[in-house]
Amino acid sequence: MFKNIIKELSPFLKQFDFVKKGNDFYKVADKNYGIINFQKGRDSTEDVLKFTINFGVYSNVLGELVNGFHNLNKPEIGQCQWEARIGSFMSGSPDFWWSVNTADNLDKVVSDVSTDVQNIIVPELNRRLSDDGLINSWINDHYAGTTEIGKFKYLTTLLKVKGDFRTLNQVVEAFMQQTKGKPNAIRAVEHLKEIGINS
């Protein structure tokens, strides 16, 4: 069932420039990747399939400067700097999983999944596929798609690369006030030294 659902979704996702590899679909923009990952639930059985969708954006600049990855060909979902599960963008932010029985109509399942992919995942990925999109997301959005310190490292690195030192200084000042006396403050100072910024 799981493979059939992914196979059926492949032509639909191709319309949005996503290419299939295993359980993942990739869209490339410049050297950045938008990734849609279908995850099968561990509690799936022969009769009941449970699955969810993870999706994320991988920035090549951040991969090289922060994560130590170089020219990754098809990064994995866990290597994305911004990552989400579909439930995070559903009403009430549930951890949403589809549950499909062998008796269920697969065409209906594929149609339902396609609707959520088109209405939720594709727009969210497209908004963040560029480094500027990631910057805007991390500055303005409630959902960070990473840890607090991860967001700080990624955002400050991109702002430095872009040369936007005014915004960079604002981000650093706000983060240092917010994390004063906490472990993340020390991590932030270490990171700023690594990228050549005096805090």
TIRO-2110 file (N, C-alpha, C; in Angstrom, 1 decimal):
// TIRO-2110
0.8, -1.2, 0.0, N, 1, A
0.0, 0.0, 0.0, CA, 1, A
0.8, 1.3, 0.0, C, 1, A
1.9, 1.3, 0.9, N, 2, A
2.7, 2.5, 1.1, CA, 2, A
3.4, 2.8, -0.3, C, 2, A
4.0, 1.8, -0.9, N, 3, A
4.7, 2.1, -2.2, CA, 3, A
3.8, 2.5, -3.3, C, 3, A
2.6, 1.9, -3.2, N, 4, A
1.6, 2.3, -4.3, CA, 4, A
1.1, 3.7, -4.1, C, 4, A
0.9, 4.2, -2.9, N, 5, A
0.5, 5.5, -2.6, CA, 5, A
1.6, 6.5, -3.1, C, 5, A
2.8, 6.2, -2.8, N, 6, A
3.9, 7.1, -3.2, CA, 6, A
4.0, 7.1, -4.7, C, 6, A
3.9, 6.0, -5.3, N, 7, A
4.0, 5.9, -6.8, CA, 7, A
2.8, 6.7, -7.4, C, 7, A
1.6, 6.6, -6.9, N, 8, A
0.5, 7.3, -7.4, CA, 8, A
0.7, 8.8, -7.3, C, 8, A
1.4, 9.2, -6.2, N, 9, A
1.6, 10.7, -6.0, CA, 9, A
2.7, 11.3, -6.9, C, 9, A
3.5, 10.4, -7.4, N, 10, A
4.7, 10.9, -8.2, CA, 10, A
4.3, 11.9, -9.4, C, 10, A
3.3, 11.5, -10.2, N, 11, A
3.0, 12.4, -11.3, CA, 11, A
2.4, 13.7, -10.8, C, 11, A
1.6, 13.7, -9.7, N, 12, A
1.0, 14.9, -9.1, CA, 12, A
2.2, 15.8, -8.6, C, 12, A
3.1, 15.3, -7.9, N, 13, A
4.2, 16.1, -7.4, CA, 13, A
5.1, 16.6, -8.5, C, 13, A
5.2, 15.9, -9.6, N, 14, A
6.0, 16.3, -10.8, CA, 14, A
5.5, 17.7, -11.3, C, 14, A
4.2, 17.9, -11.2, N, 15, A
3.6, 19.2, -11.6, CA, 15, A
4.2, 20.4, -10.9, C, 15, A
4.7, 20.1, -9.7, N, 16, A
5.3, 21.2, -8.8, CA, 16, A
6.8, 21.1, -8.8, C, 16, A
7.4, 20.4, -9.8, N, 17, A
8.8, 20.2, -10.0, CA, 17, A
9.5, 19.4, -9.0, C, 17, A
8.8, 18.4, -8.4, N, 18, A
9.4, 17.5, -7.4, CA, 18, A
9.7, 16.2, -8.1, C, 18, A
10.9, 15.7, -7.9, N, 19, A
11.4, 14.5, -8.5, CA, 19, A
11.5, 13.4, -7.4, C, 19, A
11.1, 12.2, -7.7, N, 20, A
11.1, 11.1, -6.7, CA, 20, A
12.4, 10.4, -6.6, C, 20, A
12.8, 10.1, -5.3, N, 21, A
13.9, 9.2, -5.1, CA, 21, A
13.6, 8.5, -3.8, C, 21, A
13.2, 7.2, -3.9, N, 22, A
12.8, 6.4, -2.8, CA, 22, A
11.5, 6.9, -2.2, C, 22, A
11.5, 7.2, -0.9, N, 23, A
10.3, 7.7, -0.3, CA, 23, A
10.3, 9.3, -0.2, C, 23, A
11.3, 9.9, -0.9, N, 24, A
11.5, 11.3, -0.9, CA, 24, A
11.2, 11.9, -2.3, C, 24, A
10.8, 13.2, -2.2, N, 25, A
10.6, 14.0, -3.5, CA, 25, A
11.5, 15.2, -3.3, C, 25, A
12.2, 15.6, -4.3, N, 26, A
13.1, 16.7, -4.3, CA, 26, A
12.8, 17.8, -5.3, C, 26, A
12.9, 19.1, -4.9, N, 27, A
12.8, 20.2, -5.8, CA, 27, A
14.0, 21.0, -5.6, C, 27, A
14.7, 21.4, -6.6, N, 28, A
16.0, 22.1, -6.5, CA, 28, A
15.8, 23.6, -7.0, C, 28, A
16.3, 24.5, -6.2, N, 29, A
16.3, 25.9, -6.6, CA, 29, A
17.7, 26.5, -6.3, C, 29, A
18.4, 26.9, -7.3, N, 30, A
19.8, 27.2, -7.2, CA, 30, A
20.5, 26.0, -6.6, C, 30, A
21.1, 26.1, -5.4, N, 31, A
21.7, 24.9, -4.9, CA, 31, A
20.9, 24.4, -3.6, C, 31, A
19.7, 25.0, -3.4, N, 32, A
18.9, 24.6, -2.3, CA, 32, A
17.9, 23.5, -2.7, C, 32, A
17.5, 22.8, -1.7, N, 33, A
16.5, 21.7, -1.9, CA, 33, A
15.3, 21.8, -1.1, C, 33, A
14.1, 21.6, -1.7, N, 34, A
12.9, 21.4, -1.0, CA, 34, A
12.7, 19.9, -0.9, C, 34, A
12.4, 19.3, 0.2, N, 35, A
12.3, 17.9, 0.3, CA, 35, A
10.9, 17.5, 1.0, C, 35, A
10.3, 16.5, 0.3, N, 36, A
9.0, 16.0, 0.9, CA, 36, A
9.3, 14.5, 1.2, C, 36, A
9.2, 14.1, 2.4, N, 37, A
9.5, 12.7, 2.9, CA, 37, A
8.3, 12.0, 3.4, C, 37, A
8.0, 10.9, 2.9, N, 38, A
6.9, 10.0, 3.4, CA, 38, A
7.4, 9.0, 4.4, C, 38, A
6.9, 9.1, 5.6, N, 39, A
7.4, 8.2, 6.7, CA, 39, A
6.3, 7.2, 7.1, C, 39, A
6.7, 6.0, 7.0, N, 40, A
5.8, 4.9, 7.3, CA, 40, A
5.8, 4.7, 8.9, C, 40, A
4.7, 4.5, 9.5, N, 41, A
4.7, 4.4, 11.0, CA, 41, A
5.2, 3.0, 11.4, C, 41, A
5.9, 2.9, 12.5, N, 42, A
6.4, 1.7, 13.0, CA, 42, A
5.3, 0.7, 13.4, C, 42, A
4.1, 1.3, 13.8, N, 43, A
3.0, 0.4, 14.2, CA, 43, A
2.1, 0.0, 13.0, C, 43, A
2.6, 0.2, 11.8, N, 44, A
1.8, -0.3, 10.6, CA, 44, A
1.8, -1.8, 10.6, C, 44, A
0.7, -2.4, 10.1, N, 45, A
0.6, -3.8, 10.0, CA, 45, A
0.3, -4.2, 8.6, C, 45, A
0.1, -5.5, 8.3, N, 46, A
-0.3, -5.9, 7.0, CA, 46, A
-1.6, -5.3, 6.6, C, 46, A
-2.5, -5.1, 7.6, N, 47, A
-3.9, -4.7, 7.3, CA, 47, A
-4.0, -3.2, 7.4, C, 47, A
-3.2, -2.5, 8.3, N, 48, A
-3.4, -1.1, 8.5, CA, 48, A
-2.0, -0.4, 8.3, C, 48, A
-2.0, 0.6, 7.3, N, 49, A
-0.8, 1.4, 7.1, CA, 49, A
-1.0, 2.7, 7.7, C, 49, A
0.0, 3.1, 8.5, N, 50, A
0.1, 4.5, 9.1, CA, 50, A
1.2, 5.2, 8.5, C, 50, A
1.0, 6.4, 8.0, N, 51, A
2.1, 7.2, 7.5, CA, 51, A
1.9, 8.7, 7.7, C, 51, A
3.0, 9.4, 7.7, N, 52, A
2.9, 10.9, 7.8, CA, 52, A
3.8, 11.5, 6.8, C, 52, A
3.8, 12.8, 6.7, N, 53, A
4.7, 13.5, 5.7, CA, 53, A
5.6, 14.5, 6.5, C, 53, A
6.9, 14.4, 6.3, N, 54, A
7.9, 15.4, 6.8, CA, 54, A
8.3, 16.2, 5.6, C, 54, A
8.6, 17.4, 5.8, N, 55, A
9.1, 18.3, 4.7, CA, 55, A
10.1, 19.3, 5.2, C, 55, A
11.0, 19.7, 4.4, N, 56, A
12.0, 20.6, 4.8, CA, 56, A
12.8, 21.3, 3.7, C, 56, A
13.6, 22.3, 4.1, N, 57, A
14.4, 23.0, 3.1, CA, 57, A
15.9, 22.9, 3.6, C, 57, A
16.7, 22.5, 2.6, N, 58, A
18.1, 22.4, 2.8, CA, 58, A
18.8, 23.6, 2.0, C, 58, A
19.5, 24.4, 2.8, N, 59, A
20.3, 25.5, 2.2, CA, 59, A
21.7, 25.1, 2.0, C, 59, A
22.2, 25.2, 0.8, N, 60, A
23.6, 24.8, 0.5, CA, 60, A
24.6, 25.7, 1.3, C, 60, A
24.3, 27.0, 1.3, N, 61, A
25.2, 27.9, 2.1, CA, 61, A
25.3, 27.5, 3.5, C, 61, A
24.2, 27.2, 4.2, N, 62, A
24.2, 26.8, 5.6, CA, 62, A
24.8, 25.4, 5.7, C, 62, A
24.6, 24.5, 4.8, N, 63, A
25.2, 23.2, 4.8, CA, 63, A
26.7, 23.2, 4.9, C, 63, A
27.2, 24.1, 4.1, N, 64, A
28.7, 24.3, 4.0, CA, 64, A
29.3, 25.0, 5.2, C, 64, A
28.6, 26.2, 5.6, N, 65, A
29.2, 27.1, 6.6, CA, 65, A
28.9, 26.7, 8.0, C, 65, A
27.7, 26.0, 8.2, N, 66, A
27.4, 25.7, 9.6, CA, 66, A
27.4, 24.2, 9.9, C, 66, A
26.9, 23.4, 8.9, N, 67, A
26.8, 21.9, 9.2, CA, 67, A
28.0, 21.1, 8.7, C, 67, A
28.9, 21.7, 7.9, N, 68, A
30.1, 21.0, 7.4, CA, 68, A
29.8, 20.0, 6.3, C, 68, A
28.6, 20.2, 5.6, N, 69, A
28.4, 19.4, 4.4, CA, 69, A
28.9, 20.1, 3.2, C, 69, A
29.4, 19.4, 2.2, N, 70, A
29.9, 20.1, 1.0, CA, 70, A
29.3, 19.4, -0.2, C, 70, A
28.6, 20.3, -1.0, N, 71, A
28.0, 19.9, -2.3, CA, 71, A
27.2, 18.5, -2.1, C, 71, A
26.3, 18.5, -1.2, N, 72, A
25.5, 17.3, -1.0, CA, 72, A
24.7, 17.0, -2.2, C, 72, A
24.7, 15.8, -2.7, N, 73, A
23.8, 15.5, -3.8, CA, 73, A
22.6, 14.8, -3.2, C, 73, A
21.5, 15.4, -3.2, N, 74, A
20.2, 14.9, -2.6, CA, 74, A
20.4, 14.7, -1.1, C, 74, A
20.4, 15.8, -0.3, N, 75, A
20.5, 15.6, 1.2, CA, 75, A
19.2, 14.9, 1.7, C, 75, A
19.3, 14.4, 2.9, N, 76, A
18.2, 13.7, 3.5, CA, 76, A
17.4, 14.7, 4.3, C, 76, A
16.2, 14.3, 4.6, N, 77, A
15.3, 15.2, 5.3, CA, 77, A
15.9, 15.6, 6.7, C, 77, A
16.6, 14.7, 7.4, N, 78, A
17.2, 15.1, 8.6, CA, 78, A
18.3, 16.1, 8.5, C, 78, A
18.8, 16.3, 7.3, N, 79, A
19.9, 17.3, 7.1, CA, 79, A
19.4, 18.7, 6.8, C, 79, A
18.1, 18.8, 6.7, N, 80, A
17.5, 20.1, 6.4, CA, 80, A
17.6, 21.1, 7.6, C, 80, A
17.9, 22.3, 7.3, N, 81, A
18.0, 23.3, 8.4, CA, 81, A
16.6, 23.8, 8.8, C, 81, A
15.6, 23.7, 7.9, N, 82, A
14.3, 24.0, 8.3, CA, 82, A
13.5, 22.7, 8.0, C, 82, A
12.8, 22.2, 9.0, N, 83, A
12.0, 21.0, 8.9, CA, 83, A
10.7, 21.0, 9.6, C, 83, A
9.7, 20.3, 9.0, N, 84, A
8.4, 20.3, 9.7, CA, 84, A
7.7, 19.0, 9.4, C, 84, A
6.7, 18.7, 10.2, N, 85, A
5.8, 17.6, 9.9, CA, 85, A
4.4, 18.2, 9.6, C, 85, A
3.7, 17.6, 8.7, N, 86, A
2.5, 18.2, 8.1, CA, 86, A
1.5, 18.7, 9.2, C, 86, A
1.4, 17.9, 10.3, N, 87, A
0.5, 18.3, 11.4, CA, 87, A
0.8, 19.6, 12.0, C, 87, A
2.1, 20.1, 11.9, N, 88, A
2.5, 21.4, 12.5, CA, 88, A
1.7, 22.5, 11.8, C, 88, A
1.2, 22.3, 10.6, N, 89, A
0.5, 23.3, 9.9, CA, 89, A
-1.0, 23.0, 9.7, C, 89, A
-1.5, 22.1, 10.5, N, 90, A
-2.9, 21.8, 10.6, CA, 90, A
-3.5, 22.4, 11.8, C, 90, A
-4.8, 22.6, 11.8, N, 91, A
-5.5, 23.2, 12.9, CA, 91, A
-5.2, 22.5, 14.2, C, 91, A
-4.7, 23.3, 15.2, N, 92, A
-4.3, 22.7, 16.5, CA, 92, A
-3.0, 22.1, 16.5, C, 92, A
-2.2, 22.1, 15.4, N, 93, A
-0.9, 21.5, 15.3, CA, 93, A
-0.8, 20.1, 15.9, C, 93, A
-1.6, 19.2, 15.4, N, 94, A
-1.5, 17.8, 15.8, CA, 94, A
-0.4, 17.1, 15.2, C, 94, A
0.0, 16.0, 15.8, N, 95, A
1.0, 15.1, 15.1, CA, 95, A
0.2, 14.2, 14.2, C, 95, A
-0.1, 14.6, 13.0, N, 96, A
-1.1, 13.9, 12.1, CA, 96, A
-0.5, 12.7, 11.4, C, 96, A
-1.2, 11.6, 11.4, N, 97, A
-0.8, 10.4, 10.6, CA, 97, A
-2.1, 9.9, 9.9, C, 97, A
-1.9, 9.5, 8.6, N, 98, A
-3.0, 8.9, 7.9, CA, 98, A
-3.0, 7.4, 8.4, C, 98, A
-4.2, 6.9, 8.4, N, 99, A
-4.4, 5.5, 8.8, CA, 99, A
-5.2, 4.8, 7.6, C, 99, A
-4.6, 3.9, 6.9, N, 100, A
-5.3, 3.3, 5.7, CA, 100, A
-5.5, 1.8, 5.9, C, 100, A
-6.7, 1.3, 5.7, N, 101, A
-7.0, -0.1, 5.8, CA, 101, A
-6.9, -0.7, 4.4, C, 101, A
-6.7, -2.0, 4.3, N, 102, A
-6.7, -2.7, 3.0, CA, 102, A
-8.0, -2.5, 2.3, C, 102, A
-9.1, -2.3, 3.0, N, 103, A
-10.4, -2.1, 2.3, CA, 103, A
-10.7, -0.7, 1.9, C, 103, A
-9.8, 0.2, 2.3, N, 104, A
-10.0, 1.6, 1.9, CA, 104, A
-9.7, 1.9, 0.4, C, 104, A
-10.4, 2.9, -0.2, N, 105, A
-10.2, 3.2, -1.6, CA, 105, A
-8.9, 4.1, -1.7, C, 105, A
-7.9, 3.5, -2.3, N, 106, A
-6.6, 4.1, -2.4, CA, 106, A
-6.7, 5.4, -3.2, C, 106, A
-7.5, 5.5, -4.2, N, 107, A
-7.7, 6.7, -5.0, CA, 107, A
-8.1, 7.9, -4.1, C, 107, A
-9.0, 7.5, -3.2, N, 108, A
-9.5, 8.6, -2.3, CA, 108, A
-8.4, 9.0, -1.3, C, 108, A
-7.6, 8.1, -0.8, N, 109, A
-6.4, 8.4, 0.0, CA, 109, A
-5.5, 9.3, -0.7, C, 109, A
-5.1, 8.9, -1.9, N, 110, A
-4.2, 9.7, -2.8, CA, 110, A
-4.7, 11.1, -3.0, C, 110, A
-6.0, 11.2, -3.3, N, 111, A
-6.7, 12.5, -3.5, CA, 111, A
-6.6, 13.4, -2.3, C, 111, A
-6.9, 12.8, -1.1, N, 112, A
-6.8, 13.5, 0.2, CA, 112, A
-5.4, 14.0, 0.5, C, 112, A
-4.4, 13.1, 0.3, N, 113, A
-3.0, 13.5, 0.5, CA, 113, A
-2.6, 14.6, -0.5, C, 113, A
-3.0, 14.4, -1.8, N, 114, A
-2.6, 15.4, -2.8, CA, 114, A
-3.1, 16.8, -2.4, C, 114, A
-4.3, 16.9, -1.9, N, 115, A
-4.9, 18.1, -1.5, CA, 115, A
-4.1, 18.8, -0.4, C, 115, A
-3.7, 18.0, 0.6, N, 116, A
-2.9, 18.5, 1.7, CA, 116, A
-1.5, 19.0, 1.3, C, 116, A
-0.9, 18.2, 0.4, N, 117, A
0.4, 18.5, -0.2, CA, 117, A
0.3, 19.8, -0.9, C, 117, A
-0.7, 20.0, -1.8, N, 118, A
-0.9, 21.2, -2.6, CA, 118, A
-1.2, 22.4, -1.7, C, 118, A
-2.0, 22.2, -0.7, N, 119, A
-2.5, 23.4, 0.1, CA, 119, A
-1.6, 23.8, 1.2, C, 119, A
-0.8, 22.8, 1.7, N, 120, A
0.0, 23.1, 2.9, CA, 120, A
1.5, 23.0, 2.6, C, 120, A
2.0, 21.8, 2.1, N, 121, A
3.4, 21.6, 1.9, CA, 121, A
4.0, 22.4, 0.8, C, 121, A
3.5, 22.4, -0.4, N, 122, A
4.1, 23.1, -1.5, CA, 122, A
4.2, 24.6, -1.2, C, 122, A
3.2, 25.3, -0.7, N, 123, A
3.3, 26.7, -0.4, CA, 123, A
4.4, 27.0, 0.6, C, 123, A
4.4, 26.2, 1.7, N, 124, A
5.3, 26.4, 2.8, CA, 124, A
6.8, 26.2, 2.3, C, 124, A
7.0, 25.2, 1.5, N, 125, A
8.4, 25.0, 1.0, CA, 125, A
8.8, 26.1, 0.0, C, 125, A
7.9, 26.5, -0.9, N, 126, A
8.2, 27.5, -1.8, CA, 126, A
8.5, 28.8, -1.2, C, 126, A
7.9, 29.1, 0.0, N, 127, A
8.2, 30.4, 0.7, CA, 127, A
9.6, 30.4, 1.2, C, 127, A
10.2, 29.2, 1.5, N, 128, A
11.4, 29.1, 2.2, CA, 128, A
12.6, 28.6, 1.3, C, 128, A
12.3, 28.3, 0.0, N, 129, A
13.3, 27.6, -0.8, CA, 129, A
14.5, 28.4, -1.1, C, 129, A
14.4, 29.7, -1.1, N, 130, A
15.6, 30.5, -1.2, CA, 130, A
16.2, 30.9, 0.2, C, 130, A
17.4, 31.4, 0.2, N, 131, A
18.0, 31.8, 1.5, CA, 131, A
17.3, 33.0, 2.0, C, 131, A
16.8, 33.9, 1.1, N, 132, A
16.0, 35.1, 1.6, CA, 132, A
14.7, 34.6, 2.2, C, 132, A
14.1, 33.6, 1.6, N, 133, A
12.9, 33.0, 2.1, CA, 133, A
13.1, 32.5, 3.5, C, 133, A
14.2, 31.8, 3.7, N, 134, A
14.5, 31.3, 5.1, CA, 134, A
14.7, 32.4, 6.1, C, 134, A
15.4, 33.4, 5.7, N, 135, A
15.6, 34.6, 6.5, CA, 135, A
14.3, 35.2, 7.0, C, 135, A
13.4, 35.4, 6.0, N, 136, A
12.1, 36.0, 6.3, CA, 136, A
11.3, 35.1, 7.2, C, 136, A
11.4, 33.8, 7.0, N, 137, A
10.7, 32.9, 7.8, CA, 137, A
11.2, 32.9, 9.3, C, 137, A
12.5, 32.9, 9.4, N, 138, A
13.1, 32.8, 10.8, CA, 138, A
12.9, 34.2, 11.5, C, 138, A
12.7, 35.2, 10.8, N, 139, A
12.5, 36.5, 11.5, CA, 139, A
11.0, 36.7, 11.8, C, 139, A
10.1, 36.3, 10.9, N, 140, A
8.7, 36.6, 11.0, CA, 140, A
7.8, 35.5, 11.5, C, 140, A
8.1, 34.3, 11.3, N, 141, A
7.2, 33.2, 11.6, CA, 141, A
7.3, 32.6, 13.0, C, 141, A
6.2, 32.2, 13.5, N, 142, A
6.2, 31.6, 14.8, CA, 142, A
6.9, 30.2, 14.8, C, 142, A
6.7, 29.5, 13.7, N, 143, A
7.2, 28.1, 13.6, CA, 143, A
8.7, 28.2, 13.1, C, 143, A
9.6, 27.7, 13.9, N, 144, A
11.1, 27.9, 13.5, CA, 144, A
11.6, 26.8, 12.7, C, 144, A
11.0, 25.6, 12.8, N, 145, A
11.5, 24.4, 12.0, CA, 145, A
12.8, 23.9, 12.4, C, 145, A
13.3, 24.3, 13.6, N, 146, A
14.6, 23.9, 14.1, CA, 146, A
14.7, 24.3, 15.6, C, 146, A
15.8, 24.1, 16.3, N, 147, A
15.9, 24.4, 17.7, CA, 147, A
16.2, 25.9, 17.8, C, 147, A
16.1, 26.5, 19.0, N, 148, A
16.3, 27.9, 19.2, CA, 148, A
17.7, 28.3, 18.8, C, 148, A
18.7, 27.5, 19.2, N, 149, A
20.1, 27.8, 18.9, CA, 149, A
20.3, 27.6, 17.4, C, 149, A
19.7, 26.6, 16.8, N, 150, A
19.8, 26.3, 15.4, CA, 150, A
19.3, 27.5, 14.6, C, 150, A
18.2, 28.0, 14.9, N, 151, A
17.6, 29.1, 14.2, CA, 151, A
18.6, 30.3, 14.3, C, 151, A
19.1, 30.6, 15.5, N, 152, A
20.1, 31.7, 15.7, CA, 152, A
21.3, 31.5, 14.8, C, 152, A
21.9, 30.3, 14.8, N, 153, A
23.1, 30.1, 14.0, CA, 153, A
22.8, 30.2, 12.5, C, 153, A
21.7, 29.7, 12.0, N, 154, A
21.4, 29.7, 10.6, CA, 154, A
21.0, 31.1, 10.2, C, 154, A
20.3, 31.8, 11.0, N, 155, A
19.8, 33.2, 10.7, CA, 155, A
21.0, 34.2, 10.6, C, 155, A
21.9, 34.1, 11.7, N, 156, A
23.0, 35.0, 11.7, CA, 156, A
24.0, 34.7, 10.6, C, 156, A
24.2, 33.5, 10.2, N, 157, A
25.1, 33.1, 9.1, CA, 157, A
24.6, 33.7, 7.8, C, 157, A
23.3, 33.5, 7.5, N, 158, A
22.7, 34.0, 6.3, CA, 158, A
22.8, 35.5, 6.2, C, 158, A
22.5, 36.2, 7.3, N, 159, A
22.5, 37.6, 7.4, CA, 159, A
23.9, 38.2, 7.1, C, 159, A
24.9, 37.4, 7.7, N, 160, A
26.3, 37.9, 7.5, CA, 160, A
26.7, 37.7, 6.0, C, 160, A
26.3, 36.5, 5.4, N, 161, A
26.6, 36.3, 4.0, CA, 161, A
25.9, 37.3, 3.1, C, 161, A
24.7, 37.7, 3.5, N, 162, A
24.0, 38.7, 2.7, CA, 162, A
24.5, 40.1, 2.9, C, 162, A
25.2, 40.3, 4.0, N, 163, A
25.8, 41.7, 4.3, CA, 163, A
24.8, 42.6, 5.0, C, 163, A
23.7, 42.0, 5.6, N, 164, A
22.7, 42.8, 6.3, CA, 164, A
23.1, 42.8, 7.8, C, 164, A
24.0, 43.7, 8.1, N, 165, A
24.6, 43.8, 9.5, CA, 165, A
23.6, 44.5, 10.4, C, 165, A
22.7, 45.3, 9.9, N, 166, A
21.8, 46.0, 10.8, CA, 166, A
20.8, 45.0, 11.4, C, 166, A
20.2, 44.1, 10.5, N, 167, A
19.3, 43.1, 11.0, CA, 167, A
20.1, 42.1, 11.9, C, 167, A
21.3, 41.7, 11.5, N, 168, A
22.2, 40.8, 12.2, CA, 168, A
22.4, 41.3, 13.6, C, 168, A
22.7, 42.6, 13.8, N, 169, A
22.9, 43.1, 15.1, CA, 169, A
21.7, 43.1, 16.0, C, 169, A
20.5, 43.3, 15.4, N, 170, A
19.2, 43.3, 16.1, CA, 170, A
18.9, 41.8, 16.6, C, 170, A
19.2, 40.9, 15.7, N, 171, A
19.0, 39.5, 16.0, CA, 171, A
19.9, 39.0, 17.2, C, 171, A
21.2, 39.4, 17.1, N, 172, A
22.1, 39.0, 18.1, CA, 172, A
21.7, 39.7, 19.5, C, 172, A
21.4, 41.0, 19.4, N, 173, A
21.1, 41.7, 20.7, CA, 173, A
19.8, 41.0, 21.3, C, 173, A
18.8, 40.8, 20.5, N, 174, A
17.6, 40.2, 21.1, CA, 174, A
17.8, 38.8, 21.7, C, 174, A
18.6, 38.0, 21.0, N, 175, A
18.9, 36.6, 21.4, CA, 175, A
19.7, 36.6, 22.7, C, 175, A
20.7, 37.5, 22.8, N, 176, A
21.6, 37.6, 24.0, CA, 176, A
20.8, 38.0, 25.2, C, 176, A
19.8, 38.9, 25.0, N, 177, A
19.0, 39.3, 26.1, CA, 177, A
18.1, 38.2, 26.6, C, 177, A
17.5, 37.5, 25.6, N, 178, A
16.6, 36.4, 25.9, CA, 178, A
17.3, 35.2, 26.5, C, 178, A
18.5, 34.9, 26.2, N, 179, A
19.2, 33.7, 26.7, CA, 179, A
20.3, 34.1, 27.8, C, 179, A
20.2, 35.3, 28.3, N, 180, A
21.2, 35.7, 29.3, CA, 180, A
21.3, 34.7, 30.5, C, 180, A
22.5, 34.2, 30.8, N, 181, A
22.7, 33.2, 31.9, CA, 181, A
22.3, 31.8, 31.5, C, 181, A
21.9, 31.5, 30.3, N, 182, A
21.5, 30.2, 29.9, CA, 182, A
22.6, 29.6, 28.9, C, 182, A
22.6, 28.2, 28.8, N, 183, A
23.7, 27.6, 28.0, CA, 183, A
23.7, 28.1, 26.5, C, 183, A
22.5, 28.4, 26.0, N, 184, A
22.5, 28.9, 24.6, CA, 184, A
23.2, 30.2, 24.4, C, 184, A
23.3, 31.0, 25.4, N, 185, A
24.1, 32.2, 25.3, CA, 185, A
25.6, 31.9, 25.0, C, 185, A
26.1, 30.9, 25.7, N, 186, A
27.5, 30.6, 25.5, CA, 186, A
27.7, 30.0, 24.1, C, 186, A
26.7, 29.1, 23.7, N, 187, A
26.8, 28.6, 22.3, CA, 187, A
26.7, 29.7, 21.3, C, 187, A
25.9, 30.7, 21.5, N, 188, A
25.7, 31.8, 20.6, CA, 188, A
27.0, 32.5, 20.4, C, 188, A
27.7, 32.8, 21.5, N, 189, A
29.0, 33.6, 21.5, CA, 189, A
30.0, 32.8, 20.7, C, 189, A
30.1, 31.5, 21.0, N, 190, A
31.0, 30.6, 20.2, CA, 190, A
30.8, 30.6, 18.7, C, 190, A
29.5, 30.5, 18.4, N, 191, A
29.1, 30.6, 17.0, CA, 191, A
29.5, 31.9, 16.3, C, 191, A
29.2, 33.0, 17.0, N, 192, A
29.5, 34.3, 16.4, CA, 192, A
31.0, 34.4, 16.2, C, 192, A
31.8, 33.9, 17.1, N, 193, A
33.3, 33.9, 16.9, CA, 193, A
33.7, 33.1, 15.7, C, 193, A
33.0, 32.0, 15.5, N, 194, A
33.3, 31.1, 14.3, CA, 194, A
33.0, 31.8, 13.0, C, 194, A
32.0, 32.7, 13.0, N, 195, A
31.7, 33.4, 11.7, CA, 195, A
32.3, 34.8, 11.7, C, 195, A
33.1, 35.1, 12.7, N, 196, A
33.8, 36.4, 12.6, CA, 196, A
33.0, 37.6, 13.0, C, 196, A
32.1, 37.4, 14.0, N, 197, A
31.3, 38.5, 14.5, CA, 197, A
31.6, 38.6, 16.0, C, 197, A
31.9, 39.9, 16.4, N, 198, A
32.1, 40.1, 17.9, CA, 198, A
30.8, 40.4, 18.5, C, 198, A
30.4, 39.6, 19.5, N, 199, A
29.1, 39.8, 20.2, CA, 199, A
29.2, 40.9, 21.3, C, 199, A
END
